[in-house]
Amino acid sequence: MKFYPKDKDFWNNLGWVYITTEQYEKAIGAYEKTVYLDPEFGPGRENLAISVRKAGKKSHPLLEIDNRL
């Protein structure tokens, strides 16, 4: 997205749009960007976990990092 490439809230909200329209792979991509921009942003990590589960996946590398700490 050209307009808000570094705005974590934009990417988090876009991910929510994708989840509500059952576009889980796109949601994962949006939440990956959210977490990349602000690794400490809890809602982004939580939403990434939700989208990973809804996509039928068991894990995601960005979520595995938390488990190792």
N, CA, C and O atoms as a GROMACS GRO file, in nm:
protein
  276
    1MET      N    1   0.083  -0.118   0.000
    1MET     CA    2   0.000   0.000   0.000
    1MET      C    3   0.088   0.125   0.000
    1MET      O    4   0.177   0.139   0.084
    2LYS      N    5   0.064   0.211  -0.092
    2LYS     CA    6   0.148   0.329  -0.107
    2LYS      C    7   0.121   0.436  -0.003
    2LYS      O    8   0.213   0.510   0.032
    3PHE      N    9   0.000   0.446   0.046
    3PHE     CA   10  -0.035   0.560   0.131
    3PHE      C   11   0.016   0.548   0.273
    3PHE      O   12   0.055   0.650   0.332
    4TYR      N   13   0.018   0.430   0.331
    4TYR     CA   14   0.057   0.412   0.472
    4TYR      C   15   0.152   0.294   0.489
    4TYR      O   16   0.125   0.203   0.567
    5PRO      N   17   0.264   0.295   0.419
    5PRO     CA   18   0.350   0.177   0.425
    5PRO      C   19   0.415   0.152   0.561
    5PRO      O   20   0.456   0.040   0.589
    6LYS      N   21   0.424   0.254   0.645
    6LYS     CA   22   0.491   0.237   0.775
    6LYS      C   23   0.398   0.259   0.893
    6LYS      O   24   0.445   0.287   1.003
    7ASP      N   25   0.269   0.247   0.871
    7ASP     CA   26   0.170   0.269   0.977
    7ASP      C   27   0.116   0.134   1.024
    7ASP      O   28   0.036   0.070   0.955
    8LYS      N   29   0.160   0.092   1.144
    8LYS     CA   30   0.118  -0.040   1.196
    8LYS      C   31  -0.032  -0.049   1.211
    8LYS      O   32  -0.090  -0.156   1.189
    9ASP      N   33  -0.096   0.061   1.249
    9ASP     CA   34  -0.242   0.058   1.266
    9ASP      C   35  -0.314   0.035   1.134
    9ASP      O   36  -0.414  -0.035   1.129
   10PHE      N   37  -0.263   0.094   1.028
   10PHE     CA   38  -0.320   0.071   0.896
   10PHE      C   39  -0.315  -0.077   0.861
   10PHE      O   40  -0.415  -0.136   0.821
   11TRP      N   41  -0.197  -0.138   0.877
   11TRP     CA   42  -0.180  -0.278   0.842
   11TRP      C   43  -0.263  -0.369   0.933
   11TRP      O   44  -0.319  -0.469   0.887
   12ASN      N   45  -0.272  -0.334   1.060
   12ASN     CA   46  -0.354  -0.412   1.152
   12ASN      C   47  -0.501  -0.406   1.112
   12ASN      O   48  -0.571  -0.508   1.112
   13ASN      N   49  -0.549  -0.287   1.077
   13ASN     CA   50  -0.689  -0.272   1.035
   13ASN      C   51  -0.715  -0.342   0.903
   13ASN      O   52  -0.821  -0.403   0.884
   14LEU      N   53  -0.619  -0.335   0.810
   14LEU     CA   54  -0.634  -0.406   0.683
   14LEU      C   55  -0.643  -0.557   0.708
   14LEU      O   56  -0.723  -0.626   0.645
   15GLY      N   57  -0.561  -0.606   0.799
   15GLY     CA   58  -0.569  -0.748   0.833
   15GLY      C   59  -0.705  -0.788   0.885
   15GLY      O   60  -0.756  -0.896   0.853
   16TRP      N   61  -0.765  -0.700   0.965
   16TRP     CA   62  -0.899  -0.729   1.018
   16TRP      C   63  -1.001  -0.737   0.905
   16TRP      O   64  -1.090  -0.822   0.907
   17VAL      N   65  -0.989  -0.649   0.807
   17VAL     CA   66  -1.078  -0.654   0.691
   17VAL      C   67  -1.063  -0.789   0.622
   17VAL      O   68  -1.163  -0.851   0.585
   18TYR      N   69  -0.941  -0.833   0.605
   18TYR     CA   70  -0.917  -0.961   0.539
   18TYR      C   71  -0.972  -1.078   0.621
   18TYR      O   72  -1.028  -1.171   0.564
   19ILE      N   73  -0.958  -1.074   0.752
   19ILE     CA   74  -1.012  -1.181   0.835
   19ILE      C   75  -1.164  -1.185   0.822
   19ILE      O   76  -1.222  -1.293   0.806
   20THR      N   77  -1.229  -1.070   0.830
   20THR     CA   78  -1.376  -1.068   0.826
   20THR      C   79  -1.430  -1.109   0.690
   20THR      O   80  -1.547  -1.146   0.678
   21THR      N   81  -1.346  -1.103   0.586
   21THR     CA   82  -1.389  -1.148   0.454
   21THR      C   83  -1.329  -1.284   0.419
   21THR      O   84  -1.330  -1.327   0.303
   22GLU      N   85  -1.276  -1.352   0.521
   22GLU     CA   86  -1.222  -1.488   0.510
   22GLU      C   87  -1.107  -1.499   0.410
   22GLU      O   88  -1.091  -1.602   0.344
   23GLN      N   89  -1.028  -1.394   0.398
   23GLN     CA   90  -0.908  -1.393   0.314
   23GLN      C   91  -0.787  -1.408   0.407
   23GLN      O   92  -0.712  -1.313   0.428
   24TYR      N   93  -0.771  -1.526   0.462
   24TYR     CA   94  -0.677  -1.548   0.571
   24TYR      C   95  -0.531  -1.533   0.530
   24TYR      O   96  -0.450  -1.483   0.609
   25GLU      N   97  -0.496  -1.574   0.412
   25GLU     CA   98  -0.357  -1.559   0.367
   25GLU      C   99  -0.320  -1.411   0.354
   25GLU      O  100  -0.210  -1.370   0.390
   26LYS      N  101  -0.413  -1.332   0.303
   26LYS     CA  102  -0.389  -1.187   0.294
   26LYS      C  103  -0.382  -1.126   0.434
   26LYS      O  104  -0.303  -1.036   0.458
   27ALA      N  105  -0.465  -1.175   0.524
   27ALA     CA  106  -0.462  -1.126   0.663
   27ALA      C  107  -0.326  -1.155   0.726
   27ALA      O  108  -0.268  -1.070   0.794
   28ILE      N  109  -0.274  -1.275   0.702
   28ILE     CA  110  -0.143  -1.310   0.755
   28ILE      C  111  -0.038  -1.212   0.703
   28ILE      O  112   0.047  -1.165   0.780
   29GLY      N  113  -0.043  -1.181   0.576
   29GLY     CA  114   0.053  -1.086   0.519
   29GLY      C  115   0.043  -0.948   0.582
   29GLY      O  116   0.145  -0.885   0.610
   30ALA      N  117  -0.078  -0.902   0.605
   30ALA     CA  118  -0.097  -0.770   0.668
   30ALA      C  119  -0.045  -0.771   0.811
   30ALA      O  120   0.018  -0.675   0.854
   31TYR      N  121  -0.072  -0.878   0.884
   31TYR     CA  122  -0.026  -0.884   1.023
   31TYR      C  123   0.125  -0.906   1.033
   31TYR      O  124   0.188  -0.860   1.128
   32GLU      N  125   0.182  -0.974   0.935
   32GLU     CA  126   0.328  -0.984   0.931
   32GLU      C  127   0.389  -0.844   0.922
   32GLU      O  128   0.486  -0.813   0.992
   33LYS      N  129   0.332  -0.762   0.836
   33LYS     CA  130   0.381  -0.624   0.821
   33LYS      C  131   0.361  -0.546   0.951
   33LYS      O  132   0.449  -0.470   0.991
   34THR      N  133   0.247  -0.566   1.018
   34THR     CA  134   0.221  -0.499   1.146
   34THR      C  135   0.329  -0.534   1.247
   34THR      O  136   0.385  -0.446   1.312
   35VAL      N  137   0.358  -0.664   1.260
   35VAL     CA  138   0.456  -0.710   1.358
   35VAL      C  139   0.596  -0.664   1.319
   35VAL      O  140   0.677  -0.631   1.406
   36TYR      N  141   0.626  -0.662   1.192
   36TYR     CA  142   0.756  -0.614   1.145
   36TYR      C  143   0.774  -0.467   1.184
   36TYR      O  144   0.882  -0.428   1.230
   37LEU      N  145   0.670  -0.387   1.166
   37LEU     CA  146   0.680  -0.244   1.198
   37LEU      C  147   0.689  -0.216   1.347
   37LEU      O  148   0.756  -0.122   1.388
   38ASP      N  149   0.620  -0.299   1.428
   38ASP     CA  150   0.623  -0.279   1.574
   38ASP      C  151   0.614  -0.414   1.644
   38ASP      O  152   0.505  -0.460   1.676
   39PRO      N  153   0.728  -0.477   1.667
   39PRO     CA  154   0.729  -0.610   1.728
   39PRO      C  155   0.665  -0.616   1.866
   39PRO      O  156   0.625  -0.724   1.910
   40GLU      N  157   0.653  -0.505   1.935
   40GLU     CA  158   0.595  -0.501   2.069
   40GLU      C  159   0.444  -0.478   2.068
   40GLU      O  160   0.381  -0.476   2.174
   41PHE      N  161   0.385  -0.459   1.951
   41PHE     CA  162   0.242  -0.430   1.940
   41PHE      C  163   0.163  -0.560   1.957
   41PHE      O  164   0.150  -0.639   1.863
   42GLY      N  165   0.111  -0.581   2.077
   42GLY     CA  166   0.040  -0.704   2.113
   42GLY      C  167  -0.077  -0.739   2.024
   42GLY      O  168  -0.089  -0.854   1.982
   43PRO      N  169  -0.166  -0.643   1.993
   43PRO     CA  170  -0.279  -0.677   1.907
   43PRO      C  171  -0.237  -0.731   1.770
   43PRO      O  172  -0.306  -0.817   1.714
   44GLY      N  173  -0.128  -0.682   1.717
   44GLY     CA  174  -0.081  -0.734   1.588
   44GLY      C  175  -0.041  -0.881   1.598
   44GLY      O  176  -0.073  -0.960   1.509
   45ARG      N  177   0.028  -0.917   1.705
   45ARG     CA  178   0.068  -1.057   1.726
   45ARG      C  179  -0.054  -1.146   1.750
   45ARG      O  180  -0.063  -1.257   1.698
   46GLU      N  181  -0.147  -1.096   1.829
   46GLU     CA  182  -0.269  -1.173   1.857
   46GLU      C  183  -0.348  -1.196   1.729
   46GLU      O  184  -0.395  -1.307   1.704
   47ASN      N  185  -0.362  -1.093   1.649
   47ASN     CA  186  -0.436  -1.106   1.524
   47ASN      C  187  -0.364  -1.196   1.425
   47ASN      O  188  -0.428  -1.267   1.348
   48LEU      N  189  -0.231  -1.193   1.426
   48LEU     CA  190  -0.156  -1.284   1.342
   48LEU      C  191  -0.185  -1.429   1.384
   48LEU      O  192  -0.205  -1.515   1.299
   49ALA      N  193  -0.186  -1.454   1.513
   49ALA     CA  194  -0.216  -1.589   1.562
   49ALA      C  195  -0.357  -1.633   1.520
   49ALA      O  196  -0.377  -1.748   1.480
   50ILE      N  197  -0.453  -1.543   1.529
   50ILE     CA  198  -0.591  -1.576   1.488
   50ILE      C  199  -0.596  -1.610   1.340
   50ILE      O  200  -0.657  -1.709   1.301
   51SER      N  201  -0.531  -1.528   1.258
   51SER     CA  202  -0.537  -1.552   1.113
   51SER      C  203  -0.463  -1.681   1.076
   51SER      O  204  -0.505  -1.751   0.983
   52VAL      N  205  -0.356  -1.712   1.146
   52VAL     CA  206  -0.284  -1.838   1.120
   52VAL      C  207  -0.374  -1.957   1.151
   52VAL      O  208  -0.382  -2.051   1.072
   53ARG      N  209  -0.442  -1.952   1.265
   53ARG     CA  210  -0.536  -2.061   1.302
   53ARG      C  211  -0.649  -2.073   1.200
   53ARG      O  212  -0.684  -2.183   1.158
   54LYS      N  213  -0.705  -1.959   1.161
   54LYS     CA  214  -0.818  -1.962   1.066
   54LYS      C  215  -0.775  -2.014   0.930
   54LYS      O  216  -0.855  -2.072   0.857
   55ALA      N  217  -0.648  -1.993   0.895
   55ALA     CA  218  -0.596  -2.043   0.768
   55ALA      C  219  -0.564  -2.192   0.774
   55ALA      O  220  -0.526  -2.253   0.674
   56GLY      N  221  -0.579  -2.251   0.893
   56GLY     CA  222  -0.556  -2.394   0.909
   56GLY      C  223  -0.410  -2.431   0.931
   56GLY      O  224  -0.371  -2.546   0.915
   57LYS      N  225  -0.329  -2.332   0.966
   57LYS     CA  226  -0.187  -2.358   0.990
   57LYS      C  227  -0.163  -2.380   1.139
   57LYS      O  228  -0.239  -2.332   1.223
   58LYS      N  229  -0.057  -2.453   1.170
   58LYS     CA  230  -0.027  -2.483   1.309
   58LYS      C  231   0.066  -2.382   1.372
   58LYS      O  232   0.064  -2.362   1.494
   59SER      N  233   0.149  -2.316   1.291
   59SER     CA  234   0.244  -2.221   1.348
   59SER      C  235   0.284  -2.117   1.244
   59SER      O  236   0.247  -2.125   1.127
   60HIS      N  237   0.361  -2.021   1.291
   60HIS     CA  238   0.413  -1.915   1.205
   60HIS      C  239   0.546  -1.871   1.266
   60HIS      O  240   0.556  -1.859   1.388
   61PRO      N  241   0.647  -1.846   1.184
   61PRO     CA  242   0.779  -1.809   1.239
   61PRO      C  243   0.777  -1.689   1.334
   61PRO      O  244   0.849  -1.690   1.433
   62LEU      N  245   0.698  -1.588   1.306
   62LEU     CA  246   0.693  -1.471   1.395
   62LEU      C  247   0.631  -1.505   1.530
   62LEU      O  248   0.661  -1.439   1.630
   63LEU      N  249   0.547  -1.604   1.534
   63LEU     CA  250   0.487  -1.647   1.661
   63LEU      C  251   0.581  -1.740   1.736
   63LEU      O  252   0.581  -1.742   1.859
   64GLU      N  253   0.661  -1.816   1.664
   64GLU     CA  254   0.755  -1.908   1.726
   64GLU      C  255   0.862  -1.833   1.804
   64GLU      O  256   0.913  -1.883   1.904
   65ILE      N  257   0.896  -1.714   1.759
   65ILE     CA  258   0.997  -1.633   1.830
   65ILE      C  259   0.953  -1.609   1.974
   65ILE      O  260   1.035  -1.619   2.065
   66ASP      N  261   0.827  -1.577   1.995
   66ASP     CA  262   0.776  -1.554   2.130
   66ASP      C  263   0.789  -1.678   2.218
   66ASP      O  264   0.818  -1.667   2.337
   67ASN      N  265   0.768  -1.793   2.160
   67ASN     CA  266   0.775  -1.917   2.238
   67ASN      C  267   0.917  -1.950   2.282
   67ASN      O  268   0.936  -2.020   2.382
   68ARG      N  269   1.015  -1.900   2.211
   68ARG     CA  270   1.154  -1.928   2.244
   68ARG      C  271   1.210  -1.834   2.350
   68ARG      O  272   1.311  -1.865   2.412
   69LEU      N  273   1.146  -1.722   2.371
   69LEU     CA  274   1.197  -1.622   2.467
   69LEU      C  275   1.158  -1.655   2.608
   69LEU      O  276   1.193  -1.581   2.700
   0.00000   0.00000   0.00000
